[in-house]
Amino acid sequence: MKQEKEQLYEGMYILSAHLSDDARGKAFEKIKEKIISRGGKILKIHDQGRRRLAYDISRHREGYYYLVYFTLMPGHIDELWEEYRRNEDLLRFLTIKAEKVLEELKFKQLPEL
């Protein structure tokens, strides 16, 4: 039987821009608690702030973006996703395996059109 080991993940979370600062803080705390309660460890959080969405999501035009690096046993990812789907404040989420934790986010300059 193969032993499962912790994996490094990168999670992108977009919370509703309609939330007050306090409500947004509580909603983001819930996301972190779900990871930690399953034995995960939060390694780095990049708060990207309020941004315009590329397209409307349930009548939302803006959202608050967070990029979180965390470790977790792979078997718990499906459980997290189920919790995320029930969170009305969470507009979108994405979880991918990561190679390393980025200490600083750098974006390539796009060519002018």
N, C-alpha and C positions, 0 to 999 in steps of 0.2 A: 504494500500500500504506500503510495507516494505522499510524503509529508508536504503540506501546503505551507508556504512562507509568506511573510508580509510583502506587499508590493507597494511601490511608490506610485501615487496617483496625482493628477492635476484635475481639479474640479473648477468649472466656471459656473457661476451662479448669477442670475439676473433677477433682482428683487423689484417689486413694483415701486415706481417713482411716486405713487399716490400715498405711500406710507409716511408718517411723521418720522423724524430722526429717531425718536425713542422706539417706535414700533418697528422700524427697520432694524435697529440694533437688536431688539428681541428676536426678530425673525432670523437674523443672521446667527445669533447665539444658538437658536434651535438647530440650525444646520450643523454647526460645530459640535453641539452636544450629541447629535445622532452619530457622528463619526466616532467621537470619544467613547460613547456608551458601548460601542461594539469593539473596543480595544484599540481603536486607531489613535494616531498621534498627528496633531496639526504641526507642520514644520514651518510654513511660511504663508502669510496672507498678503496679497496685493489688492488694496482697495482702489479700484479704478474710478470710483465716483459715478456721478450721474451722467449718462450718455444717451444720445438719440439712438433708437433702435433702427436697424436696417429696414424693417417693415413693422407694421402694427401687429401687436400680439394682444388679442382680446381687448381691443380698443386702447391699448397702452402705446404711447409713442416714445416714451423714455423709460429707462430702468437704471437701477444701481448695479454696477458690475463688481464682482469679487472673484479673484483667482486664488485658489487655495491649494497648496501642496500638502498632502497627507499620506501617511502609511496606513494600510489596512489589509487584513486577510482577504483575498479575492472572493471568498464565499459570502462576504457580507455586502458586496456591492449591490446585488439585486434587492436586498432588504432596504438599503439606503434609497434606491430609486423608487421603491414603493412608498416610502415616507415622503420623498420629494414630490411625487405625483399628487399626494393629498394636501400639500402645502399651497394654499390659495395665494399667498404672498410671493411665491417663487414662480416667475413667469417662464423661465427656461433654465435648464441645467445641462451640463455636459461633463462626463467623467471619462478621462483617458489615462492609460498607463503612461508614466513619465520616466525619462532616462535619468534626469537630475533636477534638483531644485534650482530655479532661476532666482538669483538674489535681486536682480534688476530686470525689468521688462524693457526691451528695446524693439522698436518697430522699424522696419525698412521704410524709407521714404518712397511713396508711390509717384510714378511719373505724372507730370501735368498732362491733362487731356486737352 
